[in-house]
Structures are given as C-alpha cells and as structure tokens.
Amino acid sequence: MNRAVTLQIDLASSTPAYRQIVDGLRLLLVSGELKPGDTLPTVRGLAMDLGVHFSTVAEAYRTLSGEGWLELRRHHGATVTERRSPAATPEAHAEF
C-alpha cells in the first residue's frame, strides 16, 4: 500500500538533508505509522516534495535499507520490511 509521507527538512540546518530524511522516516517506522508492506514515495517524487536532489533521497533510502527497514528494488521502489529484533548474544546475558 502506498503511504503519503509527511516530512519536513531544514536546508539551513547543519544536519545534512539526507540525515534529516533518515531520521524523519525512522521516526515514522518506529512509531508504526509506516508498516511492513507499505511502499514509500519514489526517490524523485520525495525529492521534488522536499526540494532536494534525488541522490539525497536515494542515500537516505540506502541508509534505511542497510539498517533493515526497507527493501529496495529497481523499478519497484522502496517497501517497508518486517524488521525483527536482533537476537540477544550470550554476552548480553552474562552476569558480572
């Protein structure tokens, strides 16, 4: 399902635009506003909405894909994936 994504970025901020996009999308993902199976706007579409270069949005999508939030498929866009919690390591259960 396509979801309308509402993000705002501050181009005058010292935080890079792609990082602001990543943080904004991650907030929507963590809050559950974006759910597994949802498709995000195209890179070019979101770039036009935000007034940034498409490569800025592409970098943000690649970052979130690397974190396991998105599946990127050429000509199919970005889809929110089911993200599992990492398994606890034995070291995490060790008592000191």
SVG drawing of the C-alpha trace seen along z (x, -y; Angstrom):
<svg xmlns="http://www.w3.org/2000/svg" viewBox="-2 -28 34 45">
<polyline fill="none" stroke="black" stroke-width="0.4" points="0.0,0.0 1.3,-3.4 1.5,-5.8 1.7,-9.6 4.9,-10.6 4.9,-13.9 8.5,-15.1 9.9,-18.5 13.6,-19.3 15.6,-22.4 18.0,-23.1 19.7,-25.7 20.4,-23.2 24.0,-21.9 22.5,-18.4 22.8,-17.0 19.4,-16.8 19.8,-13.0 20.3,-12.5 17.1,-14.6 15.2,-12.4 16.6,-9.2 15.7,-10.4 12.2,-11.5 11.4,-8.2 12.9,-6.2 10.5,-8.0 7.6,-7.1 8.8,-3.5 9.4,-3.1 6.1,-4.7 4.3,-2.2 2.9,-4.9 4.7,-3.1 4.1,0.6 5.6,3.6 4.4,3.8 3.9,0.0 5.7,-1.5 7.4,-4.8 7.2,-7.6 9.6,-7.3 13.1,-8.8 12.4,-11.5 8.9,-12.2 10.0,-12.7 13.0,-14.7 10.6,-17.1 8.4,-17.4 11.3,-18.2 13.2,-20.4 16.4,-18.3 18.4,-16.4 17.2,-12.9 20.5,-11.5 19.9,-12.9 16.7,-10.9 18.4,-7.8 21.2,-8.0 18.6,-8.1 16.7,-5.1 20.0,-3.2 20.8,-4.0 17.5,-2.7 17.8,0.3 21.2,1.1 19.6,0.9 16.9,3.4 14.0,1.1 13.5,1.0 13.7,3.3 14.9,1.5 14.1,3.0 14.9,1.3 11.7,0.0 9.6,1.1 10.7,-1.5 11.2,-1.1 9.0,1.1 8.9,1.3 10.1,4.7 9.3,6.8 12.1,5.9 13.0,8.5 14.7,7.6 18.2,8.9 18.8,12.0 20.4,11.4 24.0,12.6 25.3,14.8 27.4,11.9 24.3,9.8 23.1,12.4 26.4,12.8 26.4,11.6 29.4,9.6"/>
</svg>
